[in-house]
């Protein structure tokens, strides 16, 4: 990639750990990939970037100079931990250009590697420009308000058909905090985000007094977690976040998914595509079959037609009154409904309308439990609330669904989820 790969960390809500994530992500990225240039800049005026990375006096040129038309590469200064930075500015004026100008400017920049943009806790010209410029947008969420505010950021990207660039990062999570005796706060955030059809990281960034203390005290410098809080859970979580970003960078923005049996990178450009049939374990991605999609993990793949036959012997799709197009499986995990999971199959027509539902006894079908675990990518004992959609009709060519078919499936998926929620079934 001849231009910088841009990662924007954004949230309209303050106090969600946005700057802590942005600055520490830069350090971890550099530590994991020493030969890769990593640059960070901030559109906020709190100077946290400068306090962590500046060596000696601040450069004369700053982020404000970039907005005045200077080339990004001319403004970069080498900082601590091997991270390059562009100095912050207390006063910035939005240029007389639409926000999309920044993306064009950065794409034409003679700047290699990764560029991290920290943003203000407000949706203004600067935040919108940083979001539009991004190849990957990380949105920290710590509560319902932050989750609601994420909709405005997604809408900005949706207007340029870039909504797939946005990923939510559960942040400042106290793993002990619960909404009730059964549901932890981070489980609610994950469920509520996926219910709204967001992409959510499979891990979270913990709340840590020690990490919070790195930005306070008598010193004018801010210390990174990598060097001063390696004994905290946040250390491992930030490493996971950096590995996720590097995976996006290495694949040009497309998630590579290791198959359930350890196969290599996904062909065809489909995110989280599992290469093998979850029933027989043989390759199915290029052969075609019954397409399935798991809402929580966003894993998708194909079930061989021969494997699909007899999979749901207890169901009677032909007796539903209308042609069945989709089978939706909902899994309520242990702790929500009792010591064991509950599996319910729902029959839906071609528009996504619910035709009927039937509970399936998992204890009598142990193999089915294993197949479901292959589809979701997690054992059933770790299930929370899961929704798997399976096309009743087989697709002739697995890797070539086409954009129109993909959009049609997404519309049906949203309709099914909405129908099930309204009926109190998901």
C-alpha positions in Angstrom: 0.0 0.0 0.0 1.7 3.2 -1.2 -0.5 5.5 0.9 -0.9 5.4 4.7 -3.5 3.0 6.2 -5.6 5.3 8.3 -7.1 4.2 11.7 -9.5 6.8 13.2 -10.5 6.5 16.9 -13.8 8.4 17.3 -16.7 8.9 19.6 -19.1 11.7 20.2 -19.1 10.8 23.9 -16.3 11.9 26.1 -14.7 9.8 28.8 -14.8 6.5 26.9 -11.1 6.0 26.7 -10.7 7.2 23.1 -7.3 9.0 23.5 -5.9 6.3 25.8 -6.7 3.7 23.1 -5.3 5.9 20.2 -2.0 6.7 21.9 -1.4 3.2 23.3 -2.4 1.5 20.1 0.4 3.4 18.4 3.0 2.1 20.8 1.7 -1.5 20.6 1.6 -1.4 16.8 5.2 -0.3 16.7 6.3 -2.9 19.2 4.6 -5.7 17.2 5.9 -4.5 13.8 9.2 -2.6 14.4 9.9 -2.1 10.7 6.4 -0.6 10.0 6.2 3.3 10.2 3.5 4.3 12.7 2.3 7.9 12.9 -0.3 9.5 15.2 -2.0 12.9 15.1 -4.9 14.4 17.1 -7.6 16.8 16.2 -8.3 17.4 19.9 -6.5 20.2 21.7 -5.6 18.4 25.0 -2.0 17.6 23.7 -2.0 14.0 25.0 -0.2 12.9 21.9 2.6 15.4 22.4 2.9 14.5 26.1 3.4 10.9 25.3 5.6 11.1 22.2 7.4 14.4 22.0 11.2 14.4 22.4 12.3 17.9 23.6 10.7 21.0 22.2 7.6 20.7 20.1 8.0 21.1 16.3 6.9 24.5 14.9 4.5 22.9 12.4 1.4 21.2 13.7 -1.9 19.6 12.6 -3.1 23.1 11.9 -0.5 23.4 9.2 -1.8 20.3 7.6 -5.3 21.9 7.4 -3.6 24.9 5.7 -2.4 22.7 2.9 1.1 21.5 3.9 2.1 18.0 2.9 1.6 15.5 5.8 5.1 14.0 5.4 6.7 17.4 6.0 5.0 17.7 9.4 5.9 14.4 10.9 8.5 14.3 13.7 10.1 11.3 15.3 8.9 10.6 18.8 9.4 8.3 21.7 9.0 4.5 21.3 9.8 4.8 17.6 6.4 6.4 16.9 6.1 9.4 14.6 3.7 12.2 15.4 2.3 15.4 14.1 2.2 18.1 16.8 -1.2 19.1 18.2 -2.6 22.6 18.0 -4.7 24.6 20.4 -6.3 26.5 17.5 -7.5 24.9 14.4 -9.7 26.3 11.7 -11.6 24.1 9.3 -10.4 24.6 5.8 -12.8 25.8 3.1 -13.2 22.3 1.8 -15.8 19.5 2.4 -14.7 16.9 5.0 -13.9 14.4 2.2 -10.9 16.7 1.3 -8.8 15.1 4.1 -9.2 11.6 2.6 -7.9 12.8 -0.8 -5.1 14.7 0.9 -3.9 11.6 2.9 -4.3 9.3 0.0 -1.9 11.5 -2.0 0.5 11.8 0.9 4.1 10.5 0.7 3.5 8.8 4.1 4.0 5.1 4.6 2.7 2.6 7.1 -0.1 3.3 9.6 -1.6 6.7 10.5 -3.7 6.9 13.7 -6.1 9.9 14.0 -7.5 10.8 17.4 -10.6 13.0 17.4 -12.7 15.3 19.5 -15.7 14.1 21.5 -18.0 16.0 19.2 -19.2 15.5 15.6 -17.7 18.5 13.9 -15.8 19.1 10.6 -12.6 17.6 12.0 -14.3 14.4 13.3 -16.3 13.8 10.1 -13.1 14.4 8.0 -11.2 11.9 10.1 -13.9 9.3 9.9 -14.2 9.7 6.1 -10.4 9.4 5.7 -10.2 6.2 7.6 -9.7 2.6 6.4 -10.7 1.5 9.9 -12.8 3.4 12.4 -12.6 2.2 16.1 -15.4 3.5 18.2 -15.0 3.0 22.0 -18.3 2.3 23.8 -18.7 2.0 27.6 -22.5 2.5 28.0 -25.8 2.8 26.2 -25.2 6.5 25.5 -21.9 5.9 23.7 -23.6 3.1 21.7 -26.5 5.4 20.6 -24.0 8.1 19.6 -22.2 5.6 17.3 -25.1 5.7 14.9 -24.1 9.2 13.6 -20.6 7.9 12.8 -22.0 4.9 11.0 -24.3 7.2 9.0 -21.4 9.2 7.8 -19.7 6.1 6.4 -23.0 4.6 5.1 -23.4 7.6 2.8 -20.1 6.7 1.0 -20.8 2.9 1.3 -18.1 2.5 3.9 -20.2 1.3 6.9 -18.1 -1.9 7.0 -15.1 0.2 8.1 -16.6 0.8 11.6 -15.9 -1.5 14.6 -17.1 -0.9 18.1 -14.6 -1.4 21.0 -16.2 -2.1 24.4 -14.1 0.1 26.6 -13.5 1.0 30.3 -15.4 -2.2 31.2 -15.5 -3.4 34.8 -15.9 -7.2 34.2 -17.5 -7.5 37.7 -20.3 -5.0 36.9 -23.7 -6.5 36.2 -27.0 -5.2 35.0 -28.7 -8.0 37.0 -27.7 -11.3 38.6 -27.2 -12.9 35.2 -26.0 -10.3 32.7 -22.7 -8.5 32.9 -22.3 -5.0 31.5 -19.9 -6.0 28.7 -22.3 -8.8 27.7 -25.1 -6.3 27.4 -22.9 -3.9 25.3 -21.9 -6.7 23.0 -25.5 -8.0 22.6 -27.0 -4.5 22.1 -24.4 -3.6 19.5 -24.9 -6.7 17.5 -28.6 -6.4 17.8 -28.1 -3.0 16.0 -26.0 -4.8 13.3 -22.7 -3.3 14.4 -19.4 -5.1 14.0 -18.0 -5.5 17.6 -14.6 -6.8 18.7 -14.7 -10.1 20.5 -12.8 -8.6 23.5 -13.0 -5.5 25.6 -10.6 -2.9 27.2 -10.9 -3.1 30.9 -11.2 -0.2 33.4 -8.0 0.0 35.3 -7.0 2.6 38.0 -3.4 1.9 37.3 -3.8 2.7 33.6 -5.8 5.8 34.4 -3.0 6.9 36.7 -0.5 6.9 33.8 -2.0 10.2 32.6 -2.1 11.9 36.0 0.4 12.9 38.6 3.1 15.5 38.8 4.9 14.5 35.6 4.0 16.4 32.3 4.6 13.1 30.4 2.0 10.4 29.8 3.4 6.8 30.1 2.2 4.0 27.9 0.7 0.8 29.2 3.3 -1.3 27.4 6.1 0.1 29.6 4.3 1.0 32.8 1.3 -1.3 33.2 2.3 -4.7 31.8 0.8 -6.5 34.8 -2.7 -5.3 34.1 -5.4 -7.0 31.9 -5.3 -3.9 29.7 -1.8 -4.9 28.5 -3.1 -8.1 26.8 -6.2 -6.4 25.5 -4.3 -3.6 23.8 -2.0 -6.2 22.3 -5.1 -8.0 20.9 -6.4 -4.7 19.5 -3.1 -4.0 17.8 -3.1 -7.5 16.3 -6.6 -6.9 15.0 -5.5 -3.6 13.3 -2.4 -5.3 11.8 -4.6 -8.0 10.4 -6.8 -5.4 8.7 -3.7 -3.7 7.4 -2.2 -6.9 6.0 -5.3 -7.8 4.2 -6.1 -4.3 2.8 -9.1 -3.8 5.2 -10.6 -7.3 4.8 -10.7 -9.6 7.8 -8.9 -12.9 7.3 -10.6 -15.7 9.0 -8.9 -18.9 10.0 -11.3 -21.7 9.3 -12.6 -24.0 12.0 -10.0 -26.6 11.0 -7.1 -24.2 10.8 -7.1 -23.5 7.1 -5.5 -20.4 5.7 -6.7 -17.0 4.7 -10.2 -16.5 3.3 -10.5 -16.2 -0.5 -13.0 -14.1 -2.3 -13.0 -11.1 0.0 -15.9 -12.1 2.3 -15.2 -11.2 5.9 -15.1 -14.1 8.4 -15.9 -16.7 5.7 -15.3 -20.3 7.0 -13.9 -22.5 4.4 -15.4 -25.9 5.4 -18.9 -27.2 5.8 -19.6 -27.3 9.6 -21.2 -30.7 9.3 -18.7 -32.8 7.4 -15.6 -30.6 7.7 -14.9 -30.8 4.0 -14.2 -27.7 1.8 -17.5 -26.0 0.8 -16.7 -22.3 0.2 -16.2 -22.7 -3.6 -18.7 -25.6 -4.1 -21.9 -23.8 -3.1 -24.5 -25.1 -0.7 -26.8 -23.7 1.9 -25.4 -20.3 3.0 -25.4 -19.6 6.8 -24.6 -16.5 8.8 -24.0 -16.1 12.5 -25.0 -12.6 13.7 -22.8 -12.4 16.8 -19.5 -13.5 15.3 -20.4 -12.6 11.7 -19.0 -15.9 10.6 -20.5 -17.2 7.4 -20.1 -20.3 5.2 -21.9 -23.0 3.3 -23.4 -26.4 4.3 -23.2 -29.1 1.6 -26.7 -30.0 0.3 -26.2 -33.6 1.3 -25.3 -32.6 4.8 -28.2 -30.2 5.0 -30.7 -33.0 4.3 -32.0 -34.5 7.6 -30.3 -31.7 9.6 -33.7 -30.7 11.0 -35.7 -33.9 10.8 -38.1 -32.6 13.5 -39.1 -29.6 11.5 -41.8 -29.6 8.8 -41.0 -26.6 6.5 -43.6 -27.7 4.0 -46.4 -27.5 6.5 -45.7 -23.8 7.4 -48.5 -22.5 5.1 -46.1 -20.4 2.9 -42.8 -21.4 1.2 -40.0 -21.4 3.7 -36.9 -19.4 2.5 -34.9 -19.1 5.7 -34.4 -21.1 8.9 -33.4 -18.9 11.8 -31.9 -20.6 14.8 -31.8 -18.7 18.2 -29.7 -20.0 21.0 -30.2 -18.7 24.5 -27.1 -19.5 26.5 -26.7 -21.0 29.9 -27.4 -18.5 32.7 -30.1 -16.8 30.7 -32.6 -19.7 30.7 -31.1 -22.2 33.1 -28.0 -24.4 33.3 -28.3 -25.5 29.6 -28.8 -23.8 26.3 -32.1 -23.5 24.6 -32.3 -23.9 20.8 -35.4 -22.7 18.8 -35.8 -23.0 15.1 -37.9 -20.3 13.3 -39.3 -20.7 9.8 -39.3 -17.5 7.6 -40.5 -16.7 4.1 -38.6 -14.9 1.4 -39.3 -11.5 2.9 -38.1 -12.5 6.3 -41.6 -12.8 7.8 -41.9 -15.3 10.7 -44.1 -18.3 9.8 -43.6 -20.5 12.8 -41.2 -21.6 15.6 -40.3 -24.8 17.3 -38.0 -25.6 20.2 -35.4 -28.3 19.6 -34.2 -30.5 22.4 -30.4 -30.3 22.3 -29.8 -33.1 24.9 -31.2 -35.6 22.4 -29.0 -34.3 19.5 -25.4 -34.0 20.7 -24.0 -33.8 17.1 -26.2 -30.8 16.4 -24.6 -29.0 19.4 -21.2 -29.5 17.8 -22.3 -28.3 14.4 -23.8 -25.1 16.0 -20.5 -24.5 17.8 -18.7 -24.7 14.4 -21.1 -22.1 12.9 -20.8 -19.7 15.8 -17.1 -20.2 16.5 -17.6 -20.8 20.2 -18.7 -23.7 22.4 -22.4 -23.7 23.4 -21.5 -23.3 27.0 -20.1 -19.9 26.1 -23.2 -18.9 24.2 -25.1 -15.8 25.3 -27.8 -14.9 22.7 -27.0 -16.2 19.2 -28.9 -16.0 15.9 -27.9 -18.2 13.0 -29.6 -17.8 9.6 -29.6 -20.6 7.0 -30.9 -20.4 3.5 -33.2 -23.3 2.7 -32.3 -23.3 -0.9 -28.7 -24.1 -1.9 -26.6 -21.5 -3.8 -24.9 -23.0 -6.9 -21.6 -21.1 -6.4 -20.4 -20.4 -2.9 -17.9 -17.6 -3.5 -19.9 -15.6 -6.0 -23.1 -14.5 -4.2 -22.8 -11.1 -5.9 -23.4 -7.6 -4.4 -27.2 -7.7 -5.1 -27.6 -11.1 -3.4 -25.5 -10.0 -0.5 -27.7 -6.8 0.0 -30.9 -8.9 -0.3 -29.7 -11.3 2.4 -28.8 -8.4 4.6 -32.3 -6.9 4.3 -33.9 -10.3 5.1 -31.5 -10.7 8.0 -32.6 -7.4 9.6 -36.2 -8.2 9.0 -35.9 -11.6 10.7 -34.1 -10.1 13.7 -36.8 -7.4 14.0 -39.6 -10.0 13.7 -38.1 -12.2 16.4 -37.5 -9.3 18.7 -41.1 -8.0 18.3 -42.3 -11.5 19.1 -40.1 -11.8 22.2 -38.1 -14.7 20.7 -34.7 -13.1 20.5 
